[in-house]
Amino acid sequence: MSGGPASARCPITVRPCAPHEVERLRELRARALAESPDAFRQSLADHERVSAAAWRTHFEVRAAAGDGALVAEACGVWVGFVIAIRNDDGTGRLGGMWVTPEARGRQVGRALVNAALAWLRAAEVRHVTVAVADGSVAARALLFTAGFEPTGARRELRPGNVVMAEELELELPPKSLRAPPPLACA
Ligand SMILES: CC(C)(COP(=O)(O)OP(=O)(O)OC[C@H]1O[C@@H](n2cnc3c(N)ncnc32)[C@H](O)[C@@H]1OP(=O)(O)O)[C@@H](O)C(=O)NCCC(=O)NCCS
């Protein structure tokens, strides 16, 4: 199913991709790489070279390491995804964020970023980075509103590609820090 007008009135929910859904995620990622080739480090050709079995193994290994493959859903239709990556050194990274063109402008991207940051914070991650390709205006604006700032680091989006990517970073509050209780009125 693709994110067409039928899902336009549905509330958006973001949840982890379940192990039995990894093939569906593989298909959605292929669609993302075809639609936004200059937003991702991986090319569609490279993605298509990964077998279904290798994709499943990668998903299982990364899930065991603490990554969250989060999907946005509207009445059962998948309208976006993001990968919340927990690095071995305890820092985090956002990878592979994408929203279907039909669902854009409905706060799906914001919901994905919030869910990814909540996922990482729950895993005690404090420092999060993300690489944003030059030209990804919407993503850059979205990440800035979420509090990300440039680190100053820049690199090729992928080797041999003319597109450059900028690194952004964000410090998360500690997991133990709870929101203060509402002030009591006299
Ligand atoms: C970036 C992307 C995920 C945003 O998804 P979205 O669901 O349309 O974004 P949202 O509706 O949640 O927008 C949240 C905020 O992002 C910013 N934003 C979104 N689209 C924008 C646009 N076209 N131009 C400028 N700012 C934009 C705004 O600040 C917006 O807040 P507002 O609605 O209060 O103005 C989507 O455009 C996308 O998939 N792009 C292609 C892939 C990509 O660039 N991935 C990022 C890899 S790091």
The ligand as an SDF file (V2000), in Angstrom:
LIG
                    3D

 48 50  0  0  0  0  0  0  0  0999 V2000
   12.4760   16.1460    5.2060 C   0  0  0  0  0  0  0  0  0  0  0  0
   11.1360   15.4280    5.2520 C   0  0  0  0  0  0  0  0  0  0  0  0
   11.3340   14.1150    6.0140 C   0  0  0  0  0  0  0  0  0  0  0  0
   10.1350   16.3230    5.9910 C   0  0  0  0  0  0  0  0  0  0  0  0
    8.9480   15.5780    6.1670 O   0  0  0  0  0  0  0  0  0  0  0  0
    7.5030   16.3030    6.3570 P   0  0  0  0  0  0  0  0  0  0  0  0
    6.6080   15.3030    6.9540 O   0  0  0  0  0  0  0  0  0  0  0  0
    7.0730   16.9360    5.1050 O   0  0  0  0  0  0  0  0  0  0  0  0
    7.8640   17.4560    7.4130 O   0  0  0  0  0  0  0  0  0  0  0  0
    6.8690   18.0690    8.4960 P   0  0  0  0  0  0  0  0  0  0  0  0
    5.5200   18.2610    7.9020 O   0  0  0  0  0  0  0  0  0  0  0  0
    6.9400   17.2560    9.7410 O   0  0  0  0  0  0  0  0  0  0  0  0
    7.5050   19.5040    8.7540 O   0  0  0  0  0  0  0  0  0  0  0  0
    8.0920   19.8350   10.0130 C   0  0  0  0  0  0  0  0  0  0  0  0
    8.9230   21.0990    9.8380 C   0  0  0  0  0  0  0  0  0  0  0  0
    9.9640   20.9010    8.8820 O   0  0  0  0  0  0  0  0  0  0  0  0
   10.1580   22.0980    8.1220 C   0  0  0  0  0  0  0  0  0  0  0  0
    9.7830   21.8420    6.7210 N   0  0  0  0  0  0  0  0  0  0  0  0
    9.1050   20.7890    6.2410 C   0  0  0  0  0  0  0  0  0  0  0  0
    8.9880   20.8750    4.9040 N   0  0  0  0  0  0  0  0  0  0  0  0
    9.6250   22.0090    4.5450 C   0  0  0  0  0  0  0  0  0  0  0  0
    9.8570   22.6370    3.2930 C   0  0  0  0  0  0  0  0  0  0  0  0
    9.4240   22.1110    2.1430 N   0  0  0  0  0  0  0  0  0  0  0  0
   10.5690   23.8020    3.2830 N   0  0  0  0  0  0  0  0  0  0  0  0
   11.0210   24.3390    4.4320 C   0  0  0  0  0  0  0  0  0  0  0  0
   10.8290   23.7810    5.6520 N   0  0  0  0  0  0  0  0  0  0  0  0
   10.1410   22.6320    5.7070 C   0  0  0  0  0  0  0  0  0  0  0  0
    9.2530   23.1480    8.7430 C   0  0  0  0  0  0  0  0  0  0  0  0
    9.9870   23.7750    9.7950 O   0  0  0  0  0  0  0  0  0  0  0  0
    8.1340   22.2790    9.3230 C   0  0  0  0  0  0  0  0  0  0  0  0
    7.4800   22.9000   10.3920 O   0  0  0  0  0  0  0  0  0  0  0  0
    6.0940   23.6950   10.1290 P   0  0  0  0  0  0  0  0  0  0  0  0
    5.1810   22.7340    9.4370 O   0  0  0  0  0  0  0  0  0  0  0  0
    5.6410   24.0730   11.4920 O   0  0  0  0  0  0  0  0  0  0  0  0
    6.4610   24.8600    9.2560 O   0  0  0  0  0  0  0  0  0  0  0  0
   10.5890   15.1550    3.8220 C   0  0  0  0  0  0  0  0  0  0  0  0
   10.5320   16.3740    3.1320 O   0  0  0  0  0  0  0  0  0  0  0  0
   11.4230   14.1790    3.0230 C   0  0  0  0  0  0  0  0  0  0  0  0
   11.2340   12.9710    3.1370 O   0  0  0  0  0  0  0  0  0  0  0  0
   12.3500   14.6990    2.1720 N   0  0  0  0  0  0  0  0  0  0  0  0
   13.1610   13.8680    1.2880 C   0  0  0  0  0  0  0  0  0  0  0  0
   14.1520   13.0050    2.0340 C   0  0  0  0  0  0  0  0  0  0  0  0
   15.0720   13.7850    2.9360 C   0  0  0  0  0  0  0  0  0  0  0  0
   15.4920   14.9050    2.6750 O   0  0  0  0  0  0  0  0  0  0  0  0
   15.4490   13.1310    4.0480 N   0  0  0  0  0  0  0  0  0  0  0  0
   16.2790   13.7170    5.0720 C   0  0  0  0  0  0  0  0  0  0  0  0
   17.5310   12.9530    5.2670 C   0  0  0  0  0  0  0  0  0  0  0  0
   18.4600   13.6730    6.6430 S   0  0  0  0  0  0  0  0  0  0  0  0
  1  2  1  0
  2  3  1  0
  2  4  1  0
  2 36  1  0
  4  5  1  0
  5  6  1  0
  6  7  2  0
  6  8  1  0
  6  9  1  0
  9 10  1  0
 10 11  2  0
 10 12  1  0
 10 13  1  0
 13 14  1  0
 14 15  1  0
 15 16  1  0
 15 30  1  0
 16 17  1  0
 17 18  1  0
 17 28  1  0
 18 19  1  0
 18 27  1  0
 19 20  2  0
 20 21  1  0
 21 22  1  0
 21 27  2  0
 22 23  1  0
 22 24  2  0
 24 25  1  0
 25 26  2  0
 26 27  1  0
 28 29  1  0
 28 30  1  0
 30 31  1  0
 31 32  1  0
 32 33  2  0
 32 34  1  0
 32 35  1  0
 36 37  1  0
 36 38  1  0
 38 39  2  0
 38 40  1  0
 40 41  1  0
 41 42  1  0
 42 43  1  0
 43 44  2  0
 43 45  1  0
 45 46  1  0
 46 47  1  0
 47 48  1  0
M  END
$$$$
